[in-house]
Structures are given as C-alpha cells and as structure tokens.
Amino acid sequence: MATIPLQEPVYRGADGPVFFAAGFRPFFLFAALQAAVMLPAWLAVFFGVLPVPGQWNPVVWHAHAMVFGFAGAAVAGFLLTAVPSWTNTPYVSGRPLMTLFALWLAGRVTVAAAAVLPPLVVAVADLSFLPLLAVLAARPLIQAGKGRNIIFLPILGLLWLADLCVHVEAMGGPDIGLRGIYLGIFIVLLLIAVIGGRIIPSFTQNWLRMQGSPVEMAAVGWIEKGGAPASVALAAAAHLVLPSSPVAGGALLVAAGVHFYRLSGWHGLATLGNPILAVLHVGYFWMVLGFALLGLSSFVEALPASAAIHALTAGCIGTMVIGVMSRAALGHSGRPLQLAPATVVAYVLISVGAILRVVAPVVPGAMVVLTLAGGVAWTAGWLVYIAVYLPIVTRPRADGRPG
C-alpha cells in the first residue's frame, strides 16, 4: 500500500521570523481563525443581522469562505509541510512564505469586504494565491520526479478553476458560482481520498504495531490503484452535470460504497483509545456518510441535499482538517504526538456541530435552533484548537531545530 512518509525535511538556517519558518505555522493557525471568524459572520448574514455581501449570492459567499479560505489554507499548510518531506528539500520559509500568506490574507479580506470593493479587485486578490502555491510546490516535486505526488499540481489547477467560476459570476457573468463551489468541495474531497488513503492506514498500522497488535491492512488493488479517487471524480462529474438525478445519485452511492469498503479494512475501531489517530478515521467516515446522503437525496424528497453537503464539508473536511493539522503541527514543531485534553474536546465539538447542521434541514420545525447550535459548537471547536495551538505555531521548535 502506498504511503506518505511525513518525515522531517532537510534543514537550513533560520530565514525570517519563526512564524514563517514553515508553512504549517501561519496556514494552520489562520485556517482555524478563518473558520472561527467566518462561520459566525455567515450566521449573522443568515439571521439578518449583517447585510448580504454585495452582488454575491449569500450561500456562495459563505461556501467560498469555507472552501477556498478555510480549506485552501489547510491544503497550503499541508503541502508546504509534506512536499519537503517527500522530496528531502528545505521548507518554504521567510519572504516566499510571507508573500504567499499575504496573498491568501488579501483574498480573505477582499472577499469578506466584497460589498464595498469592485469585483475585479476581489477576483485578482483572491485568485493570486493558488498559482503561487503551485509554483512553490512544483519545483521540488518535478525535480523529485515522482508522478504520484506531481498529481497534486493539476489538482491545484482545478481548484483554481473552481474559484474562477465563483468570481466570474460575481463579476456579472453566467450563474456558475454554485457549480464552482461544488467543484471546489469535490476537489478537496479528492485530496482527502488521496492523502487519507495514504496516511490513515500507514499511521494506524504503525501505531498498532507499537501497541503489540500488528495487523495487515486489507488493501484492495483496484481501489488503491486509482479506484478510490476515480469514484470521487465520477461522482463529482455526475453531480455537476446532472445534479439530483438518478445518475448522480447512483454515482454517489457507488462512491460511498467504495470508500466504506476501503475504510472498513483500516481497523478504525482499534484506534478509539488514541484520539489523534481515531479522528482521521472519523473524518473519513464523514465522507462516506456524506456521499451516501447526497446520493439518497436524489431519490428521497424528504432528504435535502444541503444536509449531505454539510456532512461533506462541516463533517468530513472539518474533521480531517483538524485531525491532520493537530497531528502535523505537533510532529513538525518537535513535540511528541500527545494531545492536550482540550484538543479532544475540539474534535468532539467539530463533529457535534456537523451533526447538528446535518440534522437541521431534516427537521424544519427546529431548523433555526439546530443551525445556530451547530454553528456555535463548530466555531467553539476551532476556538479551542486556536487556544491550544497558538503557542505551538508561534514559538520555536521544542527540539531546538529550525523549521
């Protein structure tokens, strides 16, 4: 089974402030801040406390902040941390990292202020981030010459194209913003299928071996050789071209089955005593559940697609992001993989918030209360994460090494 070895990269001397010594530091922290700030902002818009943001479709505006702001920062932090490990090259740090972070931040500020800024200014600011991220990742990946990791570059290109669709609509073009959002969501899920399929079984197998319970992962050749990401891609294509159709519903149910079968071979129940590992299994299960719910919504009128979308976003993406960030930030800051109890609370709050948000549209009489409660719980989870990890990402490594 292919794995991603998250080992330490080669080191060079200090290059600027410690906060910009490695990509996980600014991007993991600000991914959490984006979630903790923009979800309450959306709830304020949803409940009429704040005005609709300019010419943007309010739902698209909210989803864009989560997909391209929150998840985009998490993807950047992961790639800037993992690529040096895969290629044995130094971290991107100092001025190049500062520039990349400034572009991400400019995108967040301009999109948040879209009501008062020209759409072209917002688009240029926001669309500048992913191309620079791709450039910074491309050189070491291409030089290493490993095709299975170079695939992340065209995936970043597709994510940029999805973002472009949103801005085309915001600038008065055709109504393709929501399709851009859906494309962005499926691209992030594709990344989770690829990365999760490498790290979850590897981490699980290693941990169980250390516990004296060695196991062999039940890898299925066709799933691991492209079937898993292909099922996501086919489901995405069907949903984008024929949303809510039997064809889309069938493709999504097939994807749910493929990933449930994959997950069932990873011995997730054996990890329940190790939250930093179990959370990754929970996050992947959220993807299975989301695909199943979205597929069923094509056949069951009482099951709205919005419930499934929140299972995939607040549930799967939210849980996988906090699981990967909390683990990687500890390991790459020279600390043991031992969670603070508060981090486990954050894990629980993220899933509780997602559950409430998934249930909300299914119970119309309680939708307002459940939506608000889900948003509060999900936001609280990220505030707890920030409280725990702020000193970790802003201080030098615990082992005294650079990075």
HELIX and SHEET records of a PDB file:
HELIX    1   1 VAL A   18  PHE A   20  5                                   3    
HELIX    2   2 PHE A   24  PHE A   46  1                                  23    
HELIX    3   3 PRO A   58  HIS A   64  1                                   7    
HELIX    4   4 ALA A   65  ALA A   71  3                                   7    
HELIX    5   5 GLY A   72  THR A   87  1                                  16    
HELIX    6   6 GLY A   94  ALA A  112  1                                  19    
HELIX    7   7 PRO A  119  LEU A  127  1                                   9    
HELIX    8   8 PHE A  129  ALA A  144  1                                  16    
HELIX    9   9 GLY A  147  ILE A  150  1                                   4    
HELIX   10  10 PHE A  152  ALA A  170  1                                  19    
HELIX   11  11 GLY A  177  MET A  210  1                                  34    
HELIX   12  12 GLY A  221  TRP A  222  1                                   2    
HELIX   13  13 ILE A  223  GLY A  227  3                                   5    
HELIX   14  14 ALA A  228  VAL A  241  1                                  14    
HELIX   15  15 PRO A  246  SER A  264  1                                  19    
HELIX   16  16 GLY A  268  THR A  271  5                                   4    
HELIX   17  17 PRO A  275  LEU A  296  1                                  22    
HELIX   18  18 ALA A  305  HIS A  310  1                                   6    
HELIX   19  19 ALA A  311  ILE A  317  3                                   7    
HELIX   20  20 GLY A  318  GLY A  331  1                                  14    
HELIX   21  21 PRO A  341  VAL A  359  1                                  19    
HELIX   22  22 ALA A  360  VAL A  362  5                                   3    
HELIX   23  23 PRO A  364  ALA A  366  5                                   3    
HELIX   24  24 MET A  367  THR A  394  1                                  28    
END                                                                             
